[in-house]
Amino acid sequence: MNNTNTDDRIILFDGVCNFCSASVQFILRKEKKPVFKFAALQSDVGKNLIRKYAGSSPLPDSILYIRNGKIFAKSAAALRICLGLKGAWPLFIIFLIVPAFVRDFVYDLIARNRYTWWGKREACFLPTPEFRSRFLDSVD
């Protein structure tokens, strides 16, 4: 596994989900600086990071964000990722004032239907050579 530290900004995503893969590509295009690192949840790196930061706590299978040694899930992850994007996206952080159960209700609705609405790949998303160094490991 590549070395990671608590300053890393790591996004764990569902590598077979078309919507999740498109979201990663969106982040790569819109980030202010190239600071995010990525790993598929299905990869060895993804599984190890989940064990390291969450232990045996149940986590969603769609997106996780690790920042400053903490792991964020669901809407909290998505909103914190927005802080690293260009344009008006950082303003979305204001939605953290909305109770998590409300934000996560919307998040869960999308996550539950993501394969139906956007489809699923047979294999995990592979980055272009230009972005390959930003991905921590290949999938199983």
C-alpha atoms as an extended CHARMM CRD file, in Angstrom:
* protein
*
       140  EXT
         1         1  MET       CA              0.0000000000        0.0000000000        0.0000000000  PROA      1               0.0000000000
         2         2  ASN       CA              1.2230000000        3.4880000000       -0.7440000000  PROA      2               0.0000000000
         3         3  ASN       CA              2.2170000000        5.5570000000        2.2440000000  PROA      3               0.0000000000
         4         4  THR       CA             -0.5030000000        7.8400000000        3.5090000000  PROA      4               0.0000000000
         5         5  ASN       CA             -0.4260000000       10.3900000000        6.2780000000  PROA      5               0.0000000000
         6         6  THR       CA             -2.9540000000       12.4240000000        8.1960000000  PROA      6               0.0000000000
         7         7  ASP       CA             -2.6190000000       15.3610000000        5.7790000000  PROA      7               0.0000000000
         8         8  ASP       CA             -3.7850000000       13.2470000000        2.8840000000  PROA      8               0.0000000000
         9         9  ARG       CA             -7.1360000000       14.0080000000        1.3430000000  PROA      9               0.0000000000
        10        10  ILE       CA             -8.3030000000       10.5980000000        0.2470000000  PROA      10              0.0000000000
        11        11  ILE       CA            -11.5690000000        9.8770000000       -1.5060000000  PROA      11              0.0000000000
        12        12  LEU       CA            -12.7600000000        6.2740000000       -1.4240000000  PROA      12              0.0000000000
        13        13  PHE       CA            -15.3760000000        5.5800000000       -4.0670000000  PROA      13              0.0000000000
        14        14  ASP       CA            -17.3600000000        2.6910000000       -5.5040000000  PROA      14              0.0000000000
        15        15  GLY       CA            -15.1810000000        1.7670000000       -8.4710000000  PROA      15              0.0000000000
        16        16  VAL       CA            -17.9310000000       -0.0870000000      -10.3560000000  PROA      16              0.0000000000
        17        17  CYS       CA            -20.5850000000        2.6350000000      -10.0290000000  PROA      17              0.0000000000
        18        18  ASN       CA            -20.8990000000        4.8140000000      -13.1380000000  PROA      18              0.0000000000
        19        19  PHE       CA            -22.1430000000        7.7900000000      -11.0910000000  PROA      19              0.0000000000
        20        20  CYS       CA            -19.2890000000        7.4610000000       -8.5770000000  PROA      20              0.0000000000
        21        21  SER       CA            -16.6950000000        7.1640000000      -11.3440000000  PROA      21              0.0000000000
        22        22  ALA       CA            -18.1550000000       10.2190000000      -13.0980000000  PROA      22              0.0000000000
        23        23  SER       CA            -18.0050000000       12.0730000000       -9.7690000000  PROA      23              0.0000000000
        24        24  VAL       CA            -14.2880000000       11.2720000000       -9.4540000000  PROA      24              0.0000000000
        25        25  GLN       CA            -13.6980000000       12.5690000000      -12.9730000000  PROA      25              0.0000000000
        26        26  PHE       CA            -15.6600000000       15.7300000000      -12.0810000000  PROA      26              0.0000000000
        27        27  ILE       CA            -13.5120000000       16.2440000000       -8.9680000000  PROA      27              0.0000000000
        28        28  LEU       CA            -10.3170000000       15.8220000000      -11.0070000000  PROA      28              0.0000000000
        29        29  ARG       CA            -11.4960000000       18.5480000000      -13.4150000000  PROA      29              0.0000000000
        30        30  LYS       CA            -12.8080000000       20.9530000000      -10.7680000000  PROA      30              0.0000000000
        31        31  GLU       CA            -10.3380000000       20.7460000000       -7.8820000000  PROA      31              0.0000000000
        32        32  LYS       CA             -8.5050000000       23.9530000000       -6.9870000000  PROA      32              0.0000000000
        33        33  LYS       CA             -5.1530000000       22.1940000000       -6.6850000000  PROA      33              0.0000000000
        34        34  PRO       CA             -4.2890000000       18.5460000000       -7.2970000000  PROA      34              0.0000000000
        35        35  VAL       CA             -4.5510000000       17.5130000000       -3.6370000000  PROA      35              0.0000000000
        36        36  PHE       CA             -7.0470000000       14.6650000000       -3.6390000000  PROA      36              0.0000000000
        37        37  LYS       CA             -5.9680000000       11.0560000000       -3.8100000000  PROA      37              0.0000000000
        38        38  PHE       CA             -8.3580000000        8.2920000000       -4.7710000000  PROA      38              0.0000000000
        39        39  ALA       CA             -8.9090000000        4.6110000000       -4.1390000000  PROA      39              0.0000000000
        40        40  ALA       CA            -11.7430000000        2.3020000000       -5.0360000000  PROA      40              0.0000000000
        41        41  LEU       CA            -13.5630000000        0.8200000000       -2.0550000000  PROA      41              0.0000000000
        42        42  GLN       CA            -13.0190000000       -2.5690000000       -3.7110000000  PROA      42              0.0000000000
        43        43  SER       CA             -9.2130000000       -2.2030000000       -3.8020000000  PROA      43              0.0000000000
        44        44  ASP       CA             -6.8400000000       -3.5460000000       -1.1650000000  PROA      44              0.0000000000
        45        45  VAL       CA             -5.8510000000        0.0410000000       -0.3450000000  PROA      45              0.0000000000
        46        46  GLY       CA             -9.4920000000        1.0400000000        0.0770000000  PROA      46              0.0000000000
        47        47  LYS       CA            -10.2290000000       -1.8990000000        2.3640000000  PROA      47              0.0000000000
        48        48  ASN       CA             -7.0940000000       -1.2310000000        4.4370000000  PROA      48              0.0000000000
        49        49  LEU       CA             -7.9000000000        2.4580000000        4.8150000000  PROA      49              0.0000000000
        50        50  ILE       CA            -11.4170000000        1.6410000000        5.9690000000  PROA      50              0.0000000000
        51        51  ARG       CA            -10.0250000000       -0.7740000000        8.5760000000  PROA      51              0.0000000000
        52        52  LYS       CA             -7.4620000000        1.8200000000        9.6870000000  PROA      52              0.0000000000
        53        53  TYR       CA             -9.8530000000        4.7550000000       10.0510000000  PROA      53              0.0000000000
        54        54  ALA       CA            -13.2060000000        3.1290000000       10.7920000000  PROA      54              0.0000000000
        55        55  GLY       CA            -12.3360000000       -0.2180000000       12.3410000000  PROA      55              0.0000000000
        56        56  SER       CA            -15.4440000000       -2.3530000000       12.3740000000  PROA      56              0.0000000000
        57        57  SER       CA            -17.9020000000        0.5440000000       12.1570000000  PROA      57              0.0000000000
        58        58  PRO       CA            -20.4420000000        0.0420000000        9.3700000000  PROA      58              0.0000000000
        59        59  LEU       CA            -19.9050000000        2.5010000000        6.5320000000  PROA      59              0.0000000000
        60        60  PRO       CA            -21.7400000000        3.2310000000        3.2770000000  PROA      60              0.0000000000
        61        61  ASP       CA            -20.5000000000        1.5800000000        0.1130000000  PROA      61              0.0000000000
        62        62  SER       CA            -20.5820000000        4.6730000000       -2.0700000000  PROA      62              0.0000000000
        63        63  ILE       CA            -18.1920000000        7.4440000000       -0.9010000000  PROA      63              0.0000000000
        64        64  LEU       CA            -15.8820000000        8.0770000000        2.0200000000  PROA      64              0.0000000000
        65        65  TYR       CA            -13.4800000000       10.9560000000        2.5910000000  PROA      65              0.0000000000
        66        66  ILE       CA            -10.4230000000       10.8160000000        4.8120000000  PROA      66              0.0000000000
        67        67  ARG       CA             -8.9860000000       14.1350000000        5.9500000000  PROA      67              0.0000000000
        68        68  ASN       CA             -6.7040000000       14.9750000000        8.8760000000  PROA      68              0.0000000000
        69        69  GLY       CA             -6.9320000000       11.4350000000       10.1850000000  PROA      69              0.0000000000
        70        70  LYS       CA            -10.7430000000       11.3980000000       10.2790000000  PROA      70              0.0000000000
        71        71  ILE       CA            -13.1600000000        9.5370000000        8.0400000000  PROA      71              0.0000000000
        72        72  PHE       CA            -16.3460000000       11.1810000000        6.7600000000  PROA      72              0.0000000000
        73        73  ALA       CA            -19.2450000000        9.3970000000        5.1100000000  PROA      73              0.0000000000
        74        74  LYS       CA            -22.3330000000       10.2090000000        3.0630000000  PROA      74              0.0000000000
        75        75  SER       CA            -23.3000000000       13.8980000000        2.8150000000  PROA      75              0.0000000000
        76        76  ALA       CA            -20.5660000000       14.9700000000        5.2600000000  PROA      76              0.0000000000
        77        77  ALA       CA            -17.9630000000       13.4930000000        2.8950000000  PROA      77              0.0000000000
        78        78  ALA       CA            -19.4890000000       15.0680000000       -0.2110000000  PROA      78              0.0000000000
        79        79  LEU       CA            -19.7730000000       18.5210000000        1.3810000000  PROA      79              0.0000000000
        80        80  ARG       CA            -16.2020000000       18.4710000000        2.6910000000  PROA      80              0.0000000000
        81        81  ILE       CA            -14.9090000000       17.4430000000       -0.7300000000  PROA      81              0.0000000000
        82        82  CYS       CA            -16.6640000000       20.5170000000       -2.1780000000  PROA      82              0.0000000000
        83        83  LEU       CA            -14.2780000000       22.7090000000       -0.1530000000  PROA      83              0.0000000000
        84        84  GLY       CA            -11.4380000000       21.6360000000       -2.4560000000  PROA      84              0.0000000000
        85        85  LEU       CA            -13.2340000000       22.4930000000       -5.6940000000  PROA      85              0.0000000000
        86        86  LYS       CA            -13.1290000000       25.6080000000       -7.8880000000  PROA      86              0.0000000000
        87        87  GLY       CA            -16.0450000000       27.9330000000       -8.3870000000  PROA      87              0.0000000000
        88        88  ALA       CA            -19.0610000000       28.1000000000       -6.1050000000  PROA      88              0.0000000000
        89        89  TRP       CA            -18.7880000000       24.4750000000       -4.9180000000  PROA      89              0.0000000000
        90        90  PRO       CA            -17.1540000000       25.4020000000       -1.5620000000  PROA      90              0.0000000000
        91        91  LEU       CA            -20.3170000000       27.3310000000       -0.6880000000  PROA      91              0.0000000000
        92        92  PHE       CA            -22.1190000000       23.9900000000       -0.3690000000  PROA      92              0.0000000000
        93        93  ILE       CA            -20.4290000000       23.5980000000        3.0380000000  PROA      93              0.0000000000
        94        94  ILE       CA            -23.2670000000       25.7670000000        4.4010000000  PROA      94              0.0000000000
        95        95  PHE       CA            -25.4510000000       22.6530000000        4.1460000000  PROA      95              0.0000000000
        96        96  LEU       CA            -23.6040000000       21.2320000000        7.1470000000  PROA      96              0.0000000000
        97        97  ILE       CA            -26.0280000000       23.3170000000        9.2270000000  PROA      97              0.0000000000
        98        98  VAL       CA            -28.8210000000       21.0590000000        7.9550000000  PROA      98              0.0000000000
        99        99  PRO       CA            -29.2040000000       18.1110000000       10.3290000000  PROA      99              0.0000000000
       100       100  ALA       CA            -27.2930000000       15.0550000000        9.1190000000  PROA      100             0.0000000000
       101       101  PHE       CA            -30.4070000000       12.8560000000        9.0740000000  PROA      101             0.0000000000
       102       102  VAL       CA            -32.0130000000       15.2200000000        6.5420000000  PROA      102             0.0000000000
       103       103  ARG       CA            -28.8790000000       15.5250000000        4.3530000000  PROA      103             0.0000000000
       104       104  ASP       CA            -28.2600000000       11.7930000000        4.5290000000  PROA      104             0.0000000000
       105       105  PHE       CA            -31.8570000000       10.9840000000        3.6050000000  PROA      105             0.0000000000
       106       106  VAL       CA            -31.2560000000       12.6340000000        0.2130000000  PROA      106             0.0000000000
       107       107  TYR       CA            -27.7990000000       11.0940000000       -0.0430000000  PROA      107             0.0000000000
       108       108  ASP       CA            -29.1650000000        7.6130000000        0.7410000000  PROA      108             0.0000000000
       109       109  LEU       CA            -31.9230000000        7.9850000000       -1.8540000000  PROA      109             0.0000000000
       110       110  ILE       CA            -29.3440000000        8.6530000000       -4.5510000000  PROA      110             0.0000000000
       111       111  ALA       CA            -26.9060000000        6.0150000000       -3.2790000000  PROA      111             0.0000000000
       112       112  ARG       CA            -29.5990000000        3.3350000000       -3.0990000000  PROA      112             0.0000000000
       113       113  ASN       CA            -30.6340000000        3.9670000000       -6.7100000000  PROA      113             0.0000000000
       114       114  ARG       CA            -27.2580000000        4.7630000000       -8.2820000000  PROA      114             0.0000000000
       115       115  TYR       CA            -26.9030000000        1.4750000000      -10.1550000000  PROA      115             0.0000000000
       116       116  THR       CA            -30.4800000000        1.6560000000      -11.4520000000  PROA      116             0.0000000000
       117       117  TRP       CA            -30.2350000000        5.2810000000      -12.5630000000  PROA      117             0.0000000000
       118       118  TRP       CA            -26.6300000000        5.4200000000      -13.8600000000  PROA      118             0.0000000000
       119       119  GLY       CA            -25.6000000000        1.7900000000      -14.2660000000  PROA      119             0.0000000000
       120       120  LYS       CA            -22.7590000000       -0.3530000000      -13.0650000000  PROA      120             0.0000000000
       121       121  ARG       CA            -19.4610000000       -1.3530000000      -14.6780000000  PROA      121             0.0000000000
       122       122  GLU       CA            -18.1540000000       -4.8920000000      -14.9320000000  PROA      122             0.0000000000
       123       123  ALA       CA            -14.7540000000       -3.7270000000      -13.6670000000  PROA      123             0.0000000000
       124       124  CYS       CA            -13.5770000000       -0.8210000000      -11.5480000000  PROA      124             0.0000000000
       125       125  PHE       CA            -12.9140000000        2.5960000000      -13.0610000000  PROA      125             0.0000000000
       126       126  LEU       CA             -9.3580000000        3.0190000000      -14.3500000000  PROA      126             0.0000000000
       127       127  PRO       CA             -7.8380000000        6.5020000000      -14.4440000000  PROA      127             0.0000000000
       128       128  THR       CA             -6.1870000000        7.9740000000      -17.5030000000  PROA      128             0.0000000000
       129       129  PRO       CA             -2.3660000000        7.9470000000      -17.4920000000  PROA      129             0.0000000000
       130       130  GLU       CA             -2.4660000000       11.6890000000      -16.7380000000  PROA      130             0.0000000000
       131       131  PHE       CA             -4.1370000000       11.0420000000      -13.3690000000  PROA      131             0.0000000000
       132       132  ARG       CA             -2.7890000000        7.5670000000      -12.5600000000  PROA      132             0.0000000000
       133       133  SER       CA             -0.3780000000        8.8600000000       -9.8800000000  PROA      133             0.0000000000
       134       134  ARG       CA             -3.3460000000       10.2460000000       -7.9160000000  PROA      134             0.0000000000
       135       135  PHE       CA             -4.8130000000        6.7620000000       -7.4330000000  PROA      135             0.0000000000
       136       136  LEU       CA             -3.3730000000        4.8210000000       -4.5400000000  PROA      136             0.0000000000
       137       137  ASP       CA             -3.6700000000        1.3220000000       -5.9220000000  PROA      137             0.0000000000
       138       138  SER       CA             -5.2960000000       -0.7660000000       -8.5680000000  PROA      138             0.0000000000
       139       139  VAL       CA             -8.2570000000       -2.9160000000       -7.6520000000  PROA      139             0.0000000000
       140       140  ASP       CA             -8.2320000000       -6.6310000000       -6.8930000000  PROA      140             0.0000000000
